[in-house]
């Protein structure tokens, strides 16, 4: 293996390892839990996250199952971003995304990483799609860019239209649903406290 190929493989291992670590932390999964669920040692998981150990496809598939993402989550154009932009800028054509199969919900990461104290997410709700009631530890807010959403906070329900915004404190469960039969709803979320 030439030095150039070895360096490219090391960079790829490091990139994927950091994405695994960021997503694991964002979902509140400990190293010990990850290791138990993929049937590997804590040391091995730590080495993968630091880009020190190679990551065979079956192990990556097991990690994806634990993190509830498809393998394609890790195969994006992150390396094409200029080095000075990596921790600061996400270009519109190179966002990491998650499609929640069968739910009609697609999320795109607008933040350069998931491990910071502030994340921005773009969520598209297909007609009729919505979330179940949930609570987050920190505050979060949203701006409805397109369409209409029904927002439930505790026992209250609100109908929001394009341009409306909202804040959720995390004190009560909340849910979001697109009541339209024909139009997508698009929400830009800001989530504090690394709670995605």
N, C-alpha and C positions, 0 to 999 in steps of 0.2 A: 504494500500500500504506500503510495507516494505521500509526501508531507502535505501536499495540497488537499488530497482526498481525505487524509486523516484529519486535517484541520476543519474541513467542511463537515465531516461526520461529528466531530467534537462540538462544533457550533450548533448543529442540528439537535444533538442530545441535550445541550444546555438550554436551547430554546424550548424544546418540548418539556424538559424537566421543570423549567420555571413556570410554564403554563399549568402543568400538573399541580405544582405547589400552590400557585395562586388560586386555582379553582378548588383545590382541596380545602384551603383555609377559608375561602369565601363561603363554602358550603358547611363549614364547621366540623370537618372530619379530621380527627387527629392522625398523626403518623402511625400510632399503635393500631387504631381502627382500620386504616388503609392496609397496613401489613397483614392483619388478621384476615381481612376480607379477600385479599388477593393471594393469601397463603405464602407470603414471603416474609423475611425478617425486616424489622424496623430499620436496621442499617442499610439493607438493600434499597428500601423505599427512599431513604434519605440520600443515598448515592444517586438514584435515578433523578430525584428532584434537583440535585446539584450538577447533573450532567456528567457524572463520573462513571456511571455504569451504563452499558448498552441496554437498550430497551427492545427485547424481542416482541414481535407482533402479538403473540398470545398474552403476554403480560400487559401490553398496552390495551388490548381488548378487555382484559379483566379490570384494569384501572378505569377505563371508560364506563364500564358497567357500574362500578362503585360511584363514579362522579355523575352518572346519568347523562352522558354526552356521547355523541357519535365520534368515531375515530377521526372524521373529517374536521372536528374542532381543532385538532392539532396540526392540520396540514393547510396552512394559509400562507399568505405572502408577507409575513412579518419580516423576513430577512431582506426583502427588497426595500424596506424603509431606510432612509439615510440614518446612520448611527446617531446623529444629533437629534433626530425626531423620535427615537424608539420609546422613551419614557414620557413624551410630552404630546405627541400628535398622532391621531388616527385618521388616515385619509379615507374618504368616502368609499373608495373602491377596494379597500383592504381591511374592512371590519371583520372581526371574528363574529360568527353568528351561531345561534342554536335554533333549530326547528324542533318544536315539541310535537312529534309525530302524532297525528290523529286529533290534535287539540285545536288546530287553527291559529296557533300562537307562534310567532317568530320573534326572537330577540337578537339584537345586534349590540355588541359591546362598543360604546362610543369612547370609553376610557382606554388608555394604552395598557392598563393592567388591572387585575382584580384585587391585588393585595393592598392597595392604598386605602385611605380613610374615606375617600369619595369615589363613587362610581357613577357613570352615566350609561343608561341603557335605552335603546330605541326598541319599543315593543309594537308589533303589528298584530292586531286582533282581526281575524277574518270575520265575516258576518256570522253572528251568533256565538262566537268564541268567547271564553271567559275563564277566569281563575276560580279556584275554590277559596273559601275564607282562610286567611293566613295572618300571622303576626310576624313582624320583624323586630329586632332588638333596637335599632336606631330609627331616626327620622328618615322619611323619604318624601319626595314630592314629585309631581308630574305636571306636564304641560301637554294638553291635547292638541296635536298638530293637525290632525285630519279626522273627520267623522264625528261620531257620537259615542259616548260610553255611559254606562250606568255604573256608579260607584257606590258600594255599600261599605259603611263604617259602623261597626257595631249593629245596632238595630235601624240605623238611618240609611236612606237611599237618596242618591242625587243623580240627576241627568245632566251631563256636561256636554258642551258643544265645542267645536273647533275654536281654539284660542283660550279656553278656560284652563285654569291651573288649580292645583290642590296640594295640601300638605297632610301627611299622615304621621302621627307622633309615635305610633307603636304601642299605644295604650289599649287599643281595641283591635279585634280582627277586622280585616277588610277584604274586599273582593272587587273585581272589575269584570264587566261584561259588555260586549258590543251588541246592542239591541237591534242593529240594522239587519235587514234581509239581503242587502246588496252592496253595501259600502264597507271597506276596511276602516278600522279606527287605528290611529297611530299616536302613541304616547311616548314622550321623552321623559324618562325617569332620572332623578338624582337621588342617590342612596348614600347616606352617611354612615360612618362607623364600620365600613368593610363588611356589610351584612348581606351581600348578594349571594 
